[in-house]
């Protein structure tokens, strides 16, 4: 990795990828038992060796088209700086009520500290109380950190530091805040909602719910992980940052269950200038969840209106998207199975060139019908298939273990810079 400073710039979901942030899953995903899985926000436990082999396909493909940054490397750059180290550890210890760990953490060499902050800090067993405590950790592992999408969002030249819905993930956002501000790797502004006090309701917002559809259009999910108060706080910051011009925010309400609907990108993602992937039963058939169009103009909220669906609203704004249906258009059983395994959660490396799981075979058949050549990640990594030879393609990654964490290709990738799209 070169030591040049990267200017953050993301104006769409589909622009050709220049740089991306990843976190290869490590011991943190195995530092749990089935009993702990629910608290870790998992529905199952993972086999790390298989998960890493699957993840190698994601990194292998992305490294061919973009500059890849790793969370561990950037966190080490932060922790090598005395004041940045002190600030981050203080914030973590206060938030997680682990003040007794501060001196221990401060004294650690950087590599060991990076490991402790990500894989967990085992509790000291020096009292009967500690021995009988079944938590095992003074700082819990960051079980979900390989889903780098959730803890921050790049919007234009700014990084939104998310306010996580669950305490077990709060440290992820703190680390990302420190990386953007102190690693020296990035040139960007930050939008930090950590100190915002909402007028009403709980305030939380996560990156899986925030899609940069176009430079003037955000699409945001309102559900289990992103509250109305969280969206309001982001709107206010956007008004402050953009005192002139017009921006559109389309809010799509989401069900509170099942857990596979945790974020908008589990039911809707962008594939190309004129195509999107949808979970059709929710996006096109179910009218019990509101779609709201919010217009920001000259630094203020100009209007808030209920509208008749996500795709019709985007069409009125000049984005006429042909929907591709996750799991096919006819079999509701298959649709539900493939949506559960992140069949709607695709990641565009360029317009019309996307990453997804190989296991979602019905979804791949739908993509093929809509003009996408289906390529294996192994063939792309080996040079047998070249992305430049295809106008549209879907690169498939093996996914038996990674989906158990509850996310797909978009969840596991945090774009830092994309080329402009010619609309």
N, C-alpha and C positions, 0 to 999 in steps of 0.2 A: 504494500500500500504506500502510495506516495504521501508526502507530508504537506501537500498543498491544501489550502483551505477551500472547501467546496461551498459554492453559493447555493443555498436551498432554493428550489424553484419547481413547484408542482402546480400546474394550471389545469390538469385534467386527470382522469383515471386511465387514459389510454395512450398518451404521448409516449414516443420511444424512450425507453428507460435509459437514463445516464448513470444513476447511482442508486443504491438500495442498501438498507440496513437490515441485517439478519442477526439471529441468535441461534446458533446450533445447539439443539437440546443436549444437556449434560446430565450429570448425576442428580440434579435437582428433580428431574421427572421420576427417578426411581427412589428418591428419598421419601417415600410414602408407603403406607400399607392400604389395603382395601378399606380399613376403618377410617383412614384419613382422607380418602378420595373425595368424599362429598364436600368436606371443608376446603379441599384444594380446588373445588369447582370442576372435578372430573366425574364422569359417569363410569369410568373404568381405569385400571392401571396400565401403564405402558411397559413394553419390553424395550429398553434403551438401545441395545445393539441393533435391533431391527429398525427402530425409529431413526437412528442416526444414518443407517444405510439409505433409508427413504429420503431423509433430508439432504443427503449428499447429492441427490438428483436435482433438487431445487437449486442448491448453491452451484452445482455444476453447470446447469443451463444458464442461470443468471450471470455467472462470471464470464460467459461468452459474449454477453451483450451489454454489460454494465460494470461499473466499478462497485465492488462489494465491500461494505463495512461490517465489522462484527462488534456486537455490544461489548464483549469481554475486552477487546483491544482498546476501545474508546473509554471504557470505565477505568482501565489501568492508567490511561493518560490523565484522567481526572484525579485519581487517587495519588498520583505522583506529586501533586501540588498540595502543599501543606494546608493552606487555607481552604481550598476546595474540599480536601479530604475531611477536615474538621467540620465544615458546614454540612456536608452530606451525612456524615456519621451522626452528628448531633440531631439532624432532622429525623433520621431513621430511628434513633434511640428514643427520642421524645414521642414520635408517632406510635411506635410499637411498644412503648412502656418497657424499654430495655435499657434504662440508664446505667445499670450495673455492668453493661457490656462495653461502655464507651471507651474506657482506658484499654481494655483488651483489644478492641478493634483498632484503635489509634496506633497501638504498638506493633501491629502485624506488618510484615513486609507486603508490598503491593500485590504480588501474585496470590498470596494466601488470603488477603483481604478481599480481592475480587471473588475468589472462590467462596468465601464465607457469606458475602452479600448476595450471591446468586444461589449457591447450593445449600445455604443454611448454616447457622452457627449452633452446634450441639450444646445443650445445657450442661452446666457444671453440676455434677452429682456430689455435692459436699455437705448436704443436709438430708435428714429424713424426708422433709417436705419435697425437696427436689427429687429424691429417689422415688417417691410415691406419685409424683406428677407424671401423667402419661403423655405430656406434650413432646418430650424429647428434645425440643429446640428452644433456645433463647431467641433466635431469629429464624423464622420458618423459611424453608426453601421457596424459591420463586418458580413454582411448578408450571406456571403458564407463560413464562417469559419468551418461549420460542414463538409465541404469537405476538410478534413485535408491532403489529398494526394497532393494538388496543391502547397502549399507554401514551401514544403521541400521534399527532396528525400534522402532516405538512400541507399547509394551505397557502398557495402562492409562495411568498418568500418568508413565511412565518411558520414556526412550529407551535402547535397547540399542545400544551402539556395537559393530559387528560386527568380528570378527577374520577378515579375508579369507583365502581359501584360496590365493590367488595374489599374489605380491609386487607385481605390476604394478598391483594395485588397492588396496594398503595405504594410499596417500595419501588415497583417497576417505573411508575411515573416520576418518582423522586430521582431515580437513576437517569432516566431520559432527560429530565430537566438539567441535571448536572452535566450530562454529555453535550447537550446543545449549547449550554452557556460556557462550559469550562474546559472541554476537551481540546479546543483549538482547531478542531477538524472542520467546523461549519461556520458559514457566514449567514446568519439569519436573525430575525426577531423571534421573540417567544411570547406566546399568549398563555399566561398562567392563571388558572381559575381557582387556585388553592385558597386564596384569601377572600374570595367572593362570598358574601352572606346573602342567601336567597331571600326574596321577599316572602315567598311561601314555598312549601314543599322541600324535598331533599334535592341537593344539587349533585348530579353525577353525569359524566359524559365519557364515552369510550370510542376509540377510533374505528372500530368495526361498524359503527353507525354513521360515520361521516364520509360521504363520497363527494369528491370534487368533479362534478359532471362536466363543467366547462369553467372558464376563468370567471364567469359571472353567475354561475349556478352551483349551489351546494344542495345535495340531497341528504337528509338526516333522518335516521330512524329514531322513533320515540317509543321505548319499550323497557325491557328489564334492566338494561345497562345505561340508558341515556334518558334522563328525566326532562320534563318540560322546563324546570328551573335551570338545568344544565344548558339547554338550547338557548334559553333567554340570556344567560350569561355570555354565551358565545356571540349571540346577536349584538349585544351591547359592545363587546370588544371589536367586532367587525365594523360597527358604526364608527367607533373611535379611530380605527385604522384606515377606513375608507370614507373620509368626509365628503367626497364628491363621487358622482356617478351612481349607477343603479346595480344592485345585486339581488338575485333571487334565491330564496331558501325554500325548498320544498320539504315538508316534514311528513313522514309516513308513519302512522301509528302501527305498532306491532303487537301480536298477542303476548300475554305473559307466560304462556306455556304452549308447546313443550319447550325444553331447554335448547333445542336446535334452532329456535327463533331468537336467540339472544341478541343478535345484531342484524341490522338491515342487510349487510353483505352476505347473510345466509339465505336471503330470498331474492336479492337483486344485485347484479354487478354489470359493469359496462364491458363490452367486448370489442366494439369498433365505433366508428363515427355514427353508424346507423343501426347497430345491433346491441342487444343486451340479453343477459341470461336472467330468467325469472323463475320463481316458484309460482306457477300459474294459479293454483287454487287461492293463494292469498293476494297476489298482485293484480289479477284480472277478474277474479270471481267473487271474492269476499268483500262486501261493502260495509261490514260492521266496524271496520277500522278506518278512521278519518285520514284524509290527505289534506294538508293545509299549505297554502301558498303564501309566503311572507315576502314582501317587497321592501328592500332597504334602498333609500334614495337620499343622497347628500347627507349622510351621517345620521339618519333617523329611520325608524320603522314607519313606512308610509302606509302599508295596508297588510291585513291578515285576513285571509278568506278561505273557507272550506271549498275544495274543488273536487271534481269527479274523477279521481284516480291519478296515479303517478305518471303513467305513460301519456295520457291525454294532456296533462299539464306540461310535461317536457315537450310534447309536440307543439303546443301553442308557443313555446319559447324557442322554437326552431330546431329542436332535437327530435326528429321523427325516427324512433327506434323500433326496429323489427324485433319482436321478442322470440327468443329461443327458450323452449320449455325444459326445465330440469326434470329428468326422468320421463320424458315424452309428454304428449298432449292427451293421451287417452286413458292410461292406466293409473288411477289414483294411488293404488298400492305401491307401484314402482316409484311414483312421484314422491311419496312420503319417505320411502326407504332411501332414495338417493339424496333428497334434501337433508335427511338426518346425517348422512355422510358427506355433507358439504358440497353437494352437486351443483349448487348455485354459486359457490364461493370461488370464482375464477379470478386470476390476476393477469392483466394485460402487460406484456413486455413491449408492445408496440401496437398500433391500430390493427386489429384483426389477428393478433398473435397472442395466444393466451396459454396459461398453465392451469392444469386441473388434475384431479385424481384419476388414475386408470380404472379404478374399481367401479366408477359410475358409467356402466356400459350403455344404458339407455340414453343418458345425457350425451354421450359421445356420438351415438347414432343420430341424435337430433342435430348436433353440431355439424356432422358430416352432411346431413340433408341441407343445411344452411350454408354450405360452401367451405367448411373448415376441414382441411386435411388433418388427419389424426396421426401424430408422430410420437414415438416413444422418447422419453428423456435420454435413455441410454444411447439411442441412435444419434440424437443431437449432440450429446457429449462426445461420442466417438467420431463425429465428423461424417457419419454416413448420411445424415440429413442436415441440410443447411437452411436456416430460417429464411435467408434471402431468396431462396428459390420458390417460396410460397407467398401468394398474395394474402392467404388466410390459413392459419393452422392452429391446432390445439396440441400442446406438448403435454404428454401424460406422464405423471410421476406415480410410482408405486405407493400404495397407501393402505397398509393393513394396521399399522400401529399409530401413525400420526393422527388419523381421524378420531381416535379414541379421546384425544384431548379436546375435541369439539370445534375444529376449524379446518379450513382448507388453504389453498395457495394464497389467497388475498390476506387471510389472517396472519400468515407466516412471513409476510414481506412488508417492509416500510419504505416506500419510494422516497427518495431524497431529492431527486432531480429528474425531470422529464423534458424532452424536446417539445416545442410548440406544435400544436395540431393545426393543420390547415382544414378548417371546417367548410 
